[in-house]
Amino acid sequence: MTDSSALDPEDRKIVTLARSARARNGVPEGAAVRDETGRTYVAGTVELESLRLSALQTAVAMAVASGAKSLESAAVVSEAGAVGDVDRAAVRDLGGPATPVLLAGLDGAVHTTVTAG
């Protein structure tokens, strides 16, 4: 368990952005990532007939499409109990294995922090 009040302000920001994306779009998950320059990218789950992406995959894709070269941190807001391997792999591909991935519940409280590794 991670104490959300002890989070770095920039990490709290991406958790808040992820939570807002989930609520605003009515999707199962929201995610946000912060790149090496401090820019943030926010996304929700994509569920089309021909395309399915998790919120975190979508946020990483948005960062790449916008020219990000690396990631500092990632956050997911979900009912899931863990960050999936595919999501961690997407973060690892851009940010490297040590990039932290925060998992928060629907209330925004961070339950787990893992590395993309």
N, C-alpha and C positions, 0 to 999 in steps of 0.2 A: 504494500500500500504506500502511496506517495502522498505527502501532505501538500495539497494544492496551494495553501497559503505560503509555503516555502518555495514555490516555483519562482524562477526568474521572471520578471515582468514581461519579457518578450515571449516566453513560453506560455504564460497566462494569456497573452494576447492571441496566440494561435489557437489555443483551446477555445477561447471565446468566439473567435471567427469560425472555427469548425462547428461549434454548437449552433451558431446563428445560421450557417449554411444549411445544416440539417433541418432546423425548424422552419426556416424561410421556404425551403423547397419541398418540404414534406417527404423527405427521403429517409431510408433506414440509417444512413451514416453521413456524417459531415467530416471533412478533413481540411487541414491547412498545413502548408509547409513554408519555411522561411529559407531563402537562399543565402548565398555567401555575402550578398550586399545588404541584407536585411529586408529585401522585398518579400511580400507574402503572396501566396496563391491559395485560393479557397475553392473548394468543390464539394459536390454531393455525389451520391451514388448515381451512376448512369445505367439505366435499364431500358434498352431499346430491343426490339425484336432481333436485330442483327449485331448488337454491341452491348456488352456487359462489362462495366468497369466499377471497381470499388471506388469509394470516395478518395482514398489515398492514392490509388493509381491515377485517378483523374487529376488530382492536385499536382502530382509529380509530372504528369504529361503537360499540364498547363505551364509549369515552371520551365520545363525543357523547351516548349514551344515559344516561350518568352525570352529565351536566351540564357537561362540560369546555367551556371557551370558546376555548381555544387549546392548542397543543402546543409544548413546548420541544425535544423530540428524539424520534426513533423509531429502532428497531433491528429488523433482520430476520436470522434465522439460516436459511441455506438453502444448497443446493448450486449455486444459480444464480450466474451470473457478474456479474449486474447487477440493480439494483432496477428493476422494470418501470414503464412510464409510468403505468399505472393506479394502482399503489401510490403513486407519488410524487404523483399528482393527489389522492388521498385525504388524504395528509398535508398537502399544500398547501391544500386546502379548509378545513382546520381550523387549521393552524399558520402558513400563509403560505409564500411561496416561499423564504425563507431558512432554513426549518426543516431541521436536519441529519438525514439518514437514514443510519444505519450498516448496512453489510452485512457479516455475519460468516459464516464457514464453520461446518461442523458441529462443529468443535473450539472454537468461540467466538472465534477470532482474527478481528479486524476486518480485512477486505481492502480495503474501499472506504468512503469517506464522501462522500456527494453531498448537494446541497440538494434540497428538494422542488420548487424552481423550475421 
